[in-house]
């Protein structure tokens, strides 16, 4: 994980599709930027908010970062700020990059993107092309006008890319679109929660390995879940801190002077991930596999027992 924080300059804005704006960033002194790999994202300070956006440029180009931002109709201020206020020459605070959505090690890949989910997936396709790997990409959107980077994908290998637009092709049939997926195929999906859920169910119904997924938002909470108090223990000192039911472990640690990097505080970005030495974490974030016991996101995740010993 990289916790680098940089002030970068906006050097380009480009409309890639209806409601999609690509933002190009560089160091004001033109220094090399931290390396990254397909699937990585950065934290972008936009107005009063910090939002996570997947990198969608060329990882070999170390002097530029590129992200694409969808203008959300129900924006809480992040995407609206990018579309309405961000201009070339502005400086923005950028954190990362981090990668919780890396390419799998597999003989064959099927990539599935919904809407703006094409941003990390497109970079994966470019990397697989460079490797000479066997891959297919299914790109779903409401209309072709709203689907970014179609020309870039066609330039990679149009025979490997299936574009499905609802306004011209009707509702997508995942059984047909994913019919060639088998047990040797690594599936990666990025897009709305409904699409991710549908791909996960498709793989589960066919007895296939679960797909790797990148979500735009925090995992949906069970309205009936009951949060219990628990303790966190700092492994290096033995210090014990009580986490009440109505506070997060991250808040308690911060109040005790044990600061952790954090950007979203919603279980999406992974900046606060911390190692677990002992105890069973209850993962409520959008990143961590349910059966992992060696790490947790203290911004939203909790303990399944009385305490967690953290690698701090």
C-alpha positions, 0 to 999 in steps of 0.5 A: 500500500502506498500512502503518498500524498502529492499536490498535482496540477490539472493539465488536461480535461477531456469529455470522453462520453456523455457525463464522463470527463477525463482528468490528466494530472502531473507533478508541477515540477514534472517529477516522476509519479509513483508507479502503479499497475492495472486496477489501481486507484488514487484518492482525489481531493475535490472541494471538501470531499475525497473520492477514489478514481481508478487510473486509466492511463498507461502505467509506463507513463510515469509523468502523467496520471489520468482518471475519468469521472462520471457526473453523478445525478445525485452527487454529494459534491465530488463529481459535481466539483470536477465537472463544474469547477476543476480547470487546467492549472488547478492543483489538487491533493492526490493520495496513493496509488493503491491497488485492491483490484489487481489482475489475477494470475490465470491462463485466460481472462474475462473482464466485465465493465459496467458504465464508468467501470471501464476505467480500470478494466480498460487498462487491464485489457491493454496490459493483457494485450501487451502480454499476449494473453487470452482475454475477452471484455464485455462492456455494458452501458445504457447507451453508446453515447454514455460509454467512454473509451470505445475508440481506445478499446477498438484500437486494442483488439475489437475482436475481443471486445463485446459492447452492449448498449441497452438503448440499442441492444436491449437488456443484457443476457449475462448467460449468453455474454459469459457462456465461455467462462470456465474454471480456468478463466479469471473473471474481473468485474467493475461497475454498479452493484447490480452488475457485480451481484449478477456476475457473482451469482452467474459464477456461483450458479455454475460452480465457478470461482468467485470473480474479482470485483471493484465496487464504486460504493460501500457495501450495503448494510443489513438494516437489522444488523446489531453493532456490539462494543469491543476492544482493540489492543495495540500489539506493540504496546499492549494498550487496550482501547474500548470501541463503543457500539456507536463509534468505529475503531478508526475514530477511537484510535484517532482520538487516542493519538494513533492516527491511520491514513484514511480517505473515504472512511466508508470502507471503499478506498483501503487506505486505513487497512491494518493488520490483525494479529489476533481475533476475528474481524467482521468485515463490513467494507467493500474490499476484504474477503469475508474469511480473511483474518489477517487484516481489517478496515477499521473505518467500518469493520468490527470484531466478531468477539470481544477484542481484536489485536491490531498490528500497530 
